[in-house]
Each structure stands twice: as structure tokens, then as C-alpha cells.
């Protein structure tokens, strides 16, 4: 029998689980909204990556196991992620222990889901889901206060990234087989669990859509806060929505899995997943900045912190997209053109855009993002 295998799509359970990402991203953007310090940016990066990592563990499980995924562990993990999201606003005060405890609970649950089945599977492409050593700094953080607590969290996440790039699936399989042998179980029960690329790209794309949707909600809420609606407000909101649409075009219409200008199959999971976490973190911070820019209409200018947040996120997004373009063999001339437009304009606006009205500032960012999108789409066209 010849024919193409039926393409998998996100299940109702997976879509329900993704609702927790809506709540999580909404809360995480509060850490960067109005923040003026590098410490605040660092705390946002650590908390976002932790939330993304916990979400990703169960996303990988659903991708590999498919219809055999049990609902109860997923729902319990969903509750853990809700506790993480709810504790974000006070994570630097009294709720840090709740955030860390919920994170550890989700990670432990994810590592246990694979055990106890007829055949124990190891995800070769992303062994982090089986890792336990990276949780030790999180456990130690319960006895540490202040910035050192967040440093331990960052160290644990750094271990996850180190495991991602250095530990092979074969090594993990060998360790699992050795553990089974010590307990008198046959080692041949261990097998590789492979990711479904198309289904996984859809799941990553859905998370990216959620992040962009948070931008729409932030802009809408900021607009609703204005007592008087006038032309400058309408122009500012229109520019903010155009920016979100442009980023959607780069990340999803011309990209794959939320990675701008990426073609399916060009990156393996070990590179794709950390890149997805980085890009969605940038987009979430950008969404918070758009809300602050709309709020600034009544002041007539965008403050320095918001200006650099938006310019920095857009420039970083452009650089990552250009890197993907170079690695994918796209037309280098167009890639360089998009890189120049998408970096130079934000750099100039960040340095000298303090006197611009919010609408002018955002529309110039639209020029930067739109130029990068046009160049990126031309770079992907066949020669």
C-alpha cells in the first residue's frame, strides 16, 4: 500500500493544556513591563525560560506518545504551570518558593511519565526531559534568599541547555538500560522515542501564536485605559498591530515552528527548541513594550526603557532570523539587506528617538520590521 501517512494535529487535550501558556505569558510580561534595570530583565529571562521548559516537557511527551498520552498527568502538570504563572508577579517577594516548587513538581512528573509502561522510551532528540541533575540547583534555592536564589535557577536552566547540546540519546538509553538491569528488569525494554516533526512544528507555532496574541491583548488593554480617543492614539494602535502582523509573517508565514524564515527539516530539535524559547521570550517582551508604548501616547513620547526594550527585541529577532537564513542557504544579499534594515533603524531609534511621538516611533519600527520581512521572503525564493 502506498500513500502518505495521515498527518497528526494537536489533540483536544494538547489544546486545553496550551491554555496554561495563555495565562503564563500574560503574567510573565508583567516582569518586563515598566522594568528599567538589567536585574529585572534577567529575572524575566529566567522565569520565562523555566515556564517554557516546563511546558515543553509535556509538549514533547504528547508528541512522542500521541494518543496513548494519559490525561491525568497532563492535567496535573497544567495545575503546576498555573501555580507558576500565578506566583510570577510576587516572585521577587514572597512567592519564589511556590514558583520553584511548582517547577520542580512539573519536571519530576514529566520524568516519571515515561516509566512504568511496557516499553520505556527515551527521547533521543531532547534528553532534557529525562534529566534530574538540573533540578538540584532549584532544590538548593529553597535555602537561599535574594539574587542568589535566581542565580541558582539560572544555573539549573544552564545545565538543561548544556545537556541539550552535549548529551547524546544513545548515552541516555544506555543509562536507562543500566538502571533497569540493576532492578532485575530486561534492558531491551528501552527504546528511542522519536519526535514527529510536522506535529511538533504545529505545537511550537501554536505557542508563538499565543505570545503574539498576548501582544494584541496588551495593546487592546492599553487603548481601553485612555479616557480620550484621538488621532494619535489610533495611529499608535494601528502601528502596534501592524508590527505584530509583521512579526507573525516572519515567524509563521515565512517560518516554521515560530522560527523566522526557517524551512521544515532544516534544524534538528536540539537547535530548534532552545531557539524557539529564545524567540518567544523576545516576542513576549516585545508585546509588553507595545502596551507601554500605547500607554505613553498621553505623554507624547516613549520613555527610554520602553524604547530600548522594543528596539532591542526587534533587532535581536532580526539577527536570529538572519542567522537562520544564512544557515538555510538563503540568498545572502537579501539576508544582509534585511539584517541591515532590521538592526540599523532600531539602533538609531533607541539612541535618538526620545523626542518622537509614539505613533512616529512605532511606524518607523514598522519600516524596520517590514523591510526585514520583505528581504527575508525574497531571500527564501529559489534562485
C-alpha positions as CSV (number, residue, x, y, z in Angstrom):
1,X,0.0,0.0,0.0
2,X,1.4,3.4,-1.0
3,X,0.2,6.6,0.3
4,X,1.1,9.3,2.7
5,X,0.7,8.7,6.4
6,X,-2.1,10.8,7.9
7,X,-0.7,14.0,9.3
8,X,-1.1,14.5,13.1
9,X,-2.6,17.6,14.5
10,X,-2.9,18.9,18.1
11,X,-5.4,16.9,20.2
12,X,-8.1,18.5,22.3
13,X,-6.0,17.6,25.4
14,X,-3.0,19.4,24.0
15,X,-5.0,22.4,23.0
16,X,-6.5,22.5,26.5
17,X,-3.0,22.2,28.0
18,X,-1.9,25.2,25.9
19,X,-4.4,27.4,27.7
20,X,-2.0,27.5,30.6
21,X,0.5,29.1,28.2
22,X,-2.0,32.0,27.7
23,X,-2.1,32.6,31.5
24,X,1.7,32.1,31.8
25,X,2.7,34.5,29.1
26,X,0.2,37.2,30.4
27,X,1.8,37.0,33.8
28,X,5.4,36.9,32.7
29,X,5.1,40.1,30.6
30,X,4.4,41.9,33.9
31,X,8.0,41.3,34.9
32,X,9.3,43.3,32.0
33,X,6.5,45.9,31.7
34,X,8.0,49.1,33.1
35,X,11.2,47.5,34.3
36,X,14.2,49.7,34.0
37,X,17.0,47.5,35.3
38,X,19.1,44.7,33.9
39,X,18.2,42.7,37.0
40,X,14.5,42.9,36.1
41,X,15.3,41.8,32.5
42,X,17.4,38.9,33.9
43,X,14.6,37.7,36.2
44,X,12.2,37.8,33.3
45,X,14.5,35.7,31.2
46,X,14.9,33.1,33.9
47,X,11.2,32.9,34.8
48,X,10.2,32.8,31.1
49,X,12.7,30.0,30.3
50,X,11.6,28.0,33.3
51,X,8.0,28.2,32.4
52,X,8.8,27.4,28.7
53,X,10.9,24.5,29.8
54,X,8.2,23.0,32.0
55,X,5.6,23.5,29.2
56,X,8.0,21.9,26.7
57,X,8.5,18.7,28.7
58,X,4.8,17.8,28.4
59,X,4.7,19.0,24.8
60,X,7.4,16.5,24.0
61,X,5.5,13.8,25.8
62,X,2.4,14.5,23.8
63,X,4.3,14.5,20.6
64,X,6.1,11.2,21.2
65,X,3.4,9.2,22.9
66,X,0.5,10.6,20.9
67,X,-2.9,9.1,21.5
68,X,-1.5,7.0,24.4
69,X,-0.9,10.1,26.5
70,X,-2.8,9.9,29.7
71,X,-5.0,12.8,30.6
72,X,-4.4,12.9,34.4
73,X,-0.6,13.7,34.4
74,X,-1.2,16.4,31.8
75,X,-3.9,18.0,33.8
76,X,-1.8,17.8,37.0
77,X,1.1,19.5,35.1
78,X,-1.3,22.1,33.9
79,X,-2.2,22.9,37.5
80,X,1.6,23.2,38.3
81,X,2.1,25.6,35.5
82,X,-0.9,27.7,36.7
83,X,0.8,27.9,40.1
84,X,4.0,29.1,38.4
85,X,2.1,31.7,36.4
86,X,0.2,33.0,39.4
87,X,3.3,33.4,41.5
88,X,5.2,35.4,38.9
89,X,4.1,38.9,40.0
90,X,5.4,38.4,43.5
91,X,8.3,36.1,42.6
92,X,10.8,38.6,43.9
93,X,9.0,38.9,47.2
94,X,7.0,36.0,48.8
95,X,6.1,33.6,46.1
96,X,9.5,32.5,44.9
97,X,9.2,29.2,46.8
98,X,5.9,28.5,45.1
99,X,7.3,29.2,41.7
100,X,10.3,26.9,42.3
101,X,8.2,24.2,44.0
102,X,5.7,24.1,41.1
103,X,8.5,24.0,38.6
104,X,10.1,21.1,40.3
105,X,6.8,19.3,40.6
106,X,6.2,19.6,36.8
107,X,9.7,18.5,35.9
108,X,9.6,15.4,38.2
109,X,6.1,14.4,36.9
110,X,7.4,14.7,33.3
111,X,10.4,12.5,34.0
112,X,8.1,9.9,35.7
113,X,5.5,9.7,32.9
114,X,7.9,7.6,30.8
115,X,8.4,5.0,33.5
116,X,6.2,2.0,34.3
117,X,5.0,1.4,30.7
118,X,5.5,-1.9,28.8
119,X,8.4,-0.3,26.9
120,X,10.3,2.7,28.3
121,X,11.1,5.3,25.7
122,X,13.9,7.8,25.7
123,X,13.6,11.0,23.7
124,X,16.9,11.0,21.8
125,X,16.5,14.4,20.3
126,X,15.8,16.2,23.6
127,X,17.2,14.3,26.6
128,X,16.4,17.2,29.0
129,X,13.0,15.7,29.6
130,X,14.8,12.8,31.4
131,X,17.4,14.9,33.2
132,X,17.4,15.1,37.0
133,X,20.7,16.8,37.8
134,X,19.5,20.2,36.6
135,X,16.8,20.2,39.3
136,X,19.4,20.1,42.1
137,X,20.1,23.9,42.0
138,X,16.4,24.5,42.2
139,X,16.1,22.4,45.3
140,X,19.1,24.2,46.8
141,X,17.4,27.6,46.1
142,X,14.8,27.0,48.9
143,X,17.6,27.7,51.5
144,X,18.9,30.8,49.7
145,X,17.5,34.3,49.6
146,X,17.8,37.3,47.3
147,X,19.6,37.3,44.0
148,X,21.5,34.1,44.7
149,X,18.2,32.2,44.6
150,X,17.6,33.4,41.0
151,X,21.3,32.6,40.2
152,X,20.7,29.0,41.2
153,X,17.6,28.9,39.0
154,X,19.7,30.2,36.1
155,X,22.4,27.7,36.8
156,X,19.8,24.9,36.7
157,X,18.5,26.1,33.4
158,X,22.0,26.4,32.0
159,X,22.6,22.8,32.9
160,X,19.5,21.9,30.9
161,X,21.0,23.7,27.9
162,X,24.3,22.0,28.4
163,X,22.6,18.6,28.5
164,X,20.7,19.6,25.3
165,X,23.9,20.2,23.3
166,X,26.3,17.7,24.8
167,X,24.3,14.5,25.9
168,X,23.5,12.0,23.2
169,X,20.3,10.0,23.1
170,X,22.4,6.8,23.0
171,X,24.1,7.7,26.2
172,X,20.7,8.3,27.9
173,X,19.4,4.9,26.6
174,X,22.5,3.2,28.0
175,X,21.9,4.7,31.4
176,X,18.2,3.8,31.5
177,X,19.1,0.2,30.4
178,X,21.7,0.0,33.2
179,X,19.1,1.2,35.8
180,X,16.6,-1.4,34.6
181,X,19.2,-4.1,34.8
182,X,20.0,-3.2,38.4
183,X,16.4,-3.6,39.2
184,X,16.2,-7.0,37.5
185,X,14.2,-5.8,34.5
186,X,15.2,-6.6,30.9
187,X,17.3,-3.9,29.4
188,X,15.7,-4.4,25.9
189,X,12.6,-2.7,27.2
190,X,14.3,0.7,26.4
191,X,13.6,2.2,23.0
192,X,14.0,5.5,21.3
193,X,11.0,7.9,21.2
194,X,11.2,10.0,18.1
195,X,9.6,13.4,17.6
196,X,7.0,13.9,14.9
197,X,8.5,17.0,13.1
198,X,5.2,18.2,11.5
199,X,3.2,17.8,14.6
200,X,5.9,19.4,16.7
201,X,6.2,22.4,14.4
202,X,2.5,22.9,14.8
203,X,2.8,22.8,18.6
204,X,5.7,25.3,18.6
205,X,3.8,27.5,16.2
206,X,0.7,27.5,18.5
207,X,2.8,28.7,21.4
208,X,4.2,31.5,19.2
209,X,0.6,32.5,18.3
210,X,-0.3,32.6,22.0
211,X,2.7,35.0,22.6
212,X,1.6,37.2,19.7
213,X,-1.9,37.1,20.9
214,X,-0.7,38.5,24.3
215,X,0.6,41.5,22.3
216,X,-2.9,42.0,20.9
217,X,-4.4,41.8,24.4
218,X,-1.8,44.2,25.8
219,X,-2.4,46.8,23.1
220,X,-6.2,46.5,23.5
221,X,-6.0,46.9,27.2
222,X,-3.7,49.9,26.9
223,X,-6.0,51.5,24.4
224,X,-9.0,50.9,26.7
225,X,-7.3,52.8,29.5
226,X,-7.3,56.1,27.6
227,X,-10.2,58.3,28.5
228,X,-9.9,60.3,25.3
229,X,-9.6,58.7,22.0
230,X,-8.0,60.8,19.3
231,X,-6.0,60.5,16.1
232,X,-2.5,60.0,17.7
233,X,-3.9,57.1,19.7
234,X,-5.5,55.5,16.6
235,X,-2.2,55.8,14.7
236,X,-0.2,54.4,17.6
237,X,-2.5,51.4,18.0
238,X,-2.5,50.8,14.2
239,X,1.3,50.8,14.2
240,X,1.4,48.4,17.1
241,X,-1.0,45.9,15.4
242,X,0.9,46.2,12.1
243,X,4.1,45.3,14.0
244,X,2.5,42.2,15.4
245,X,1.3,41.2,12.0
246,X,4.7,41.7,10.5
247,X,6.3,39.5,13.2
248,X,3.7,36.9,12.5
249,X,4.6,37.0,8.9
250,X,8.3,36.4,9.6
251,X,7.9,33.8,12.3
252,X,5.0,31.8,11.0
253,X,4.0,32.6,7.4
254,X,7.6,32.6,6.2
255,X,9.0,30.5,9.1
256,X,8.5,27.1,10.8
257,X,7.5,26.5,14.4
258,X,7.8,30.2,15.2
259,X,11.4,30.4,13.9
260,X,11.6,33.2,11.4
261,X,12.5,32.2,7.8
262,X,13.1,28.6,8.8
263,X,12.2,25.8,6.4
264,X,10.9,22.5,7.8
265,X,13.6,20.0,8.4
266,X,16.5,22.4,8.4
267,X,17.1,22.3,12.1
268,X,17.1,19.3,14.5
269,X,15.3,19.6,17.9
270,X,18.5,20.2,19.8
271,X,18.9,23.5,18.0
272,X,15.2,24.2,17.2
273,X,13.9,24.1,20.8
274,X,16.4,26.5,22.5
275,X,16.0,28.8,19.6
276,X,12.2,28.7,19.9
277,X,12.5,29.5,23.6
278,X,14.7,32.5,22.9
279,X,12.5,33.9,20.1
280,X,9.2,33.5,22.0
281,X,10.8,35.2,25.0
282,X,11.8,38.1,22.8
283,X,8.3,38.3,21.3
284,X,6.7,38.3,24.8
285,X,8.9,41.1,26.0
286,X,8.1,43.0,22.8
287,X,4.4,42.5,23.5
288,X,4.8,44.2,26.9
289,X,6.7,47.0,25.3
290,X,3.9,47.7,22.8
291,X,1.5,48.1,25.6
292,X,3.7,50.6,27.3
293,X,4.2,52.5,24.0
294,X,0.4,52.8,23.6
295,X,0.1,54.0,27.2
296,X,2.7,56.7,26.5
297,X,0.5,58.5,24.0
298,X,-0.7,60.8,26.7
299,X,2.9,61.8,27.5
300,X,3.8,62.5,23.8
301,X,6.9,60.4,23.8
302,X,8.2,56.8,24.6
303,X,10.4,56.6,27.6
304,X,13.9,55.3,27.3
305,X,13.3,51.9,28.9
306,X,10.4,51.1,26.7
307,X,12.2,52.5,23.6
308,X,15.2,50.2,24.1
309,X,13.1,47.2,25.0
310,X,11.2,47.4,21.7
311,X,14.3,48.3,19.6
312,X,16.4,45.6,21.3
313,X,13.9,42.9,20.9
314,X,13.2,43.7,17.2
315,X,17.0,43.9,16.5
316,X,17.6,40.6,18.2
317,X,14.7,39.0,16.4
318,X,16.2,40.3,13.1
319,X,19.7,38.9,13.9
320,X,18.3,35.5,14.8
321,X,16.2,35.4,11.6
322,X,19.3,36.4,9.6
323,X,21.3,33.6,11.2
324,X,18.6,31.1,10.2
325,X,18.7,32.5,6.7
326,X,22.5,32.1,6.4
327,X,22.3,28.6,7.8
328,X,19.5,27.6,5.4
329,X,21.4,28.7,2.3
330,X,19.1,31.7,1.5
331,X,20.2,34.4,-0.8
332,X,22.9,36.2,1.2
333,X,22.4,39.6,-0.4
334,X,18.8,39.8,0.7
335,X,19.6,38.3,4.1
336,X,22.2,41.1,4.6
337,X,19.8,43.7,3.4
338,X,17.1,42.6,5.9
339,X,19.8,42.4,8.6
340,X,20.9,46.0,7.9
341,X,17.4,47.4,7.9
342,X,16.2,45.4,10.9
343,X,19.2,46.4,13.1
344,X,20.2,49.9,12.0
345,X,16.8,51.5,12.3
346,X,16.1,50.2,15.8
347,X,19.6,51.2,16.9
348,X,19.0,54.7,15.6
349,X,15.6,54.9,17.2
350,X,16.9,53.6,20.5
351,X,19.6,56.2,20.6
352,X,17.8,59.3,19.1
353,X,14.1,58.5,19.2
354,X,13.3,60.1,22.5
355,X,11.7,63.2,21.0
356,X,9.4,61.3,18.6
357,X,5.7,60.9,19.2
358,X,4.7,57.2,20.0
359,X,3.0,56.9,16.6
360,X,6.0,58.0,14.7
361,X,8.3,55.8,16.7
362,X,6.2,52.7,16.1
363,X,5.7,53.4,12.4
364,X,9.4,53.7,12.0
365,X,9.8,50.3,13.7
366,X,7.2,49.0,11.2
367,X,9.5,50.2,8.4
368,X,12.4,48.2,10.1
369,X,10.3,45.1,10.6
370,X,8.6,45.3,7.2
371,X,11.9,45.8,5.4
372,X,13.3,42.8,7.2
373,X,10.2,40.7,6.3
374,X,10.4,41.7,2.6
375,X,14.1,40.9,2.4
376,X,13.6,37.7,4.3
377,X,10.8,36.5,2.0
378,X,12.9,37.4,-1.1
379,X,15.9,35.6,0.3
380,X,13.9,32.4,0.5
381,X,12.8,32.4,-3.1
382,X,14.5,29.9,-5.4
383,X,17.4,31.3,-7.5
